[in-house]
Amino acid sequence: MYYFTPNIFSATSNWTVVDTTGVHVRGRYGHSSVYQNSTDSVFVFGGYRNGVKAGSYALEKSLYKYHVDTSMW
């Protein structure tokens, strides 16, 4: 999980890696994600991930919920 820290007062915005607990969520691209304010959670659905063979990919159909306050999947 990466967290973006915008700094609107200077040019020093950055991305940082967040240590998480819970299930291991493999990296993916082309997914959908949404933040739900009432539960302080991010939902991640679908996308593509690298396949077993070099240059291949696999379509994901899983849904994950990330709890922002506890950094837990």
C-alpha positions in Angstrom: 0.0 0.0 0.0 1.3 3.4 -0.9 0.2 6.7 0.6 0.5 10.0 -1.1 1.4 13.0 1.0 0.6 16.2 -0.8 2.3 19.4 0.3 0.5 22.3 -1.2 2.9 24.8 0.3 6.0 23.5 -1.5 7.1 21.1 -4.2 7.9 18.3 -1.8 4.9 16.0 -2.2 5.9 12.3 -2.0 4.7 8.7 -1.9 5.5 6.4 1.0 5.1 2.7 1.6 2.7 1.8 4.4 3.3 -1.3 6.5 0.0 -3.2 6.5 -1.4 -6.3 8.4 -4.1 -8.8 7.4 -4.3 -10.6 4.1 -1.5 -10.3 1.5 -2.9 -8.3 -1.5 -0.8 -8.8 -4.6 0.1 -5.8 -6.7 -2.1 -5.0 -9.6 -3.0 -2.4 -12.3 -6.1 -1.4 -14.0 -8.2 -1.9 -10.9 -11.0 0.3 -9.4 -10.8 1.8 -6.0 -13.0 4.0 -3.9 -12.7 5.6 -0.4 -15.7 5.3 1.9 -15.7 8.2 4.4 -18.2 6.6 6.9 -15.9 3.6 7.5 -12.5 5.3 6.7 -11.9 2.4 4.3 -10.6 2.0 0.7 -12.2 -0.7 -1.4 -10.1 -2.2 -4.3 -11.7 -4.3 -7.0 -10.4 -6.3 -10.0 -7.6 -5.3 -12.2 -4.7 -7.3 -13.8 -1.7 -8.8 -12.1 1.4 -10.5 -13.5 0.9 -14.1 -14.5 3.0 -17.2 -13.9 4.8 -17.0 -17.3 6.9 -14.0 -18.3 4.9 -11.4 -20.1 1.5 -12.9 -19.2 -1.2 -11.5 -17.0 -4.2 -12.6 -15.0 -7.5 -10.9 -14.6 -8.5 -10.3 -11.0 -12.1 -10.4 -9.8 -11.4 -10.0 -6.0 -12.6 -7.3 -3.7 -10.5 -6.0 -0.8 -11.2 -3.6 2.0 -8.4 -1.6 3.5 -9.0 0.0 6.9 -7.1 3.3 6.8 -7.0 3.9 10.6 -5.5 0.5 11.4 -3.6 -0.1 8.1 -5.2 -3.5 7.9 -6.6 -5.4 4.9 
